[in-house]
């Protein structure tokens, strides 16, 4: 155990936490407006592939990040059409989208190189700029939600859409914007994963990090700063788990694999009825229906 | 007298028209979604210069003409059918659990642990199979009960808790095959063979007993949903939980019941997959059946017969494409895209159909 909390483990933890934190920050915006986006995992995958392909063709991982952001926003637009405009069930839509993204990214990636050749690695970004990016986005999201009128309007559409509507705010438009913005950050998160520490794309490269981010938002009670802290906790557990594999430790490494989820479950027990939960989360808004 | 009979005739005609319309939406939307997805699949193949029609012909040949096509389809459909049936019950009550994957894994781990335990593994086949199935059902149900408990006691979201428990179950599987129920004679992490707890292959059919069990459940569950108080409560809860709470039963009770059903079915599927196909547990046992079954339940319109059709259709696509891949230059991800497109078209088409009626 004493070898666990070394500088190297902490560095690994931050590396693992960064994309998760970014995705969770995006989802906070979306959920605050009352949209539960279970398509986050799929959006991250699309962003990851876009980041990989853009970096590979341009040579600049910064362009890769931009591509991830743009493709994420595109995914958000598609999801918003289905969830907000068509009012399809948000849970079903999100799941379906993730399923599609998972197979579609595999399909497109396999076609981006000739069979038999190994796909090229791409130029990578170091951790410092990525960490700085997370901190900047954290500050921006915190400021948006806590200090601006726009943040208040977003919160209102997630808490009491009929009240926001009565005040003259367009619920559908705000929810669409929040879904697009949140998904853009989700796509960026995927691109950060690939253009940062990894430097390559593989099938289902996100490995459930989108789902982790969704759980983190609940764990963090829809507060951006706690999302980032929670992501760090997840990263520490993940790094510990990786470090313990193959060693005959007293605590099995699988315990660390399960720990972040168990902690989130415990947090749910303590905080599920918290007033911070958007009251209209996952409830489609129909104008005039009460 | 005459006005009355005219009224009746008109009423009957309107009723018939409504029925036709409902039938068109029920069967038409999934059928159109499959057709649209196959068309997009054909377009994708055309872009790559593969003759889509011959590929689809080969898919059909792989399923219906070649040896093992139909039996492979039946075997592959078994876990999807069982898990899908359980999910259909929960979703009818609008309890959107996505925890079937975890319940499936826990059922498989518990049943394997039981069937390979010292003292038990020497039992004869029949009692071993029955008790193993029971253990799997109980374990899957217990896993689902955690979600129900957190929901009723603390108001925690079913979606999120069931999702989190999938990861805990995955960790449990990893630990079980590495340490907990590891075969001491094996170098790689895996459980012992389950031996006599394996399901017999039906003579002349080449399909394990689990498929027959799963298919037999379809009319049984259909009758339960259509004729019992439980089925009625599930549907009332799906329509309006407040009405249910005011007149019929506590929604928390119904939530617990449907989650237990879902967990029991998924747990049973876990054991049946070990006992009918893999013979033992390995770290790679988790293959996402719990998620694919969500698709199966939705495409099947949350009706037992529909779930059967959807499970067979999706697994036939997979089996048929496996065959087609060997003869044509297509990559395995094509079938994944087509299956996913089926779902997306279905979800969008369903929402649009609902809006226009």
Interface residues (C-beta under 8 A of the other chain):
Chain A: X36 X38 X82 X86 X87 X88 X89 X91 X92 X93 X95 X96 X97 X99 X100 X102 X103 X104 X106 X107 X110 X111 X208 X211 X214 X215 X218 X252 X254 X255 X257 X258 X261 X262 X264 X265 X268 X269 X272 X273 X282
Chain B: X44 X48 X96 X98 X150 X153 X154 X155 X156 X157 X159 X160 X161 X163 X164 X165 X167 X168 X170 X171 X172 X174 X175 X178 X179 X291 X294 X295 X298 X331 X333 X334 X336 X337 X339 X340 X341 X343 X344 X346 X347 X348 X350 X351 X352 X355
